[in-house]
Amino acid sequence: WAAFAILPIYVSLEKIDRSLLEAARDLGENAFMTFVRVTLPLSMPGVIAASLLVFIPTVGDYVTPSLVGGPSGIMVGNIIQSMFGQSQNWPMGAAISVMSMFTVAAMIGVFLWGTYRFRRKIA
């Protein structure tokens, strides 16, 4: 999944005007603060795009855990699949699926809230 993340971040970093970095250095910022105050806010669209490009496919990825972890590997996707397939316990499979969706929605909410707070703090 790293390839999906590298491209948007690389493109957003390439679009940053180098004179802004030089101006920050001329005004006395060290390398870390230049990154925090200039580079990171300007590259945030690429970071968000990379996060979404990696996060969305991994949420629905059920095949990889069974291939990597083997048949005895216990992962949420495998449990949901066994509830609907082998156990025929559809209510439990649906409950686990809904709880997984709420967990993912909560993580997205925290991510968006953090992004909003970060942008307000920088601006």
Secondary structure, 3 states (H helix, E strand, C coil): CHHHHHHHHHHHHHCCCHHHHHHHHHCCCCHHHHHHHHHHHHHHHHHHHHHHHHHHHHHCCCHHHHHHHCCCCCCHHHHHHHHHCCCCCHHHHHHHHHHHHHHHHHHHHHHHHHHHHHHHHHC
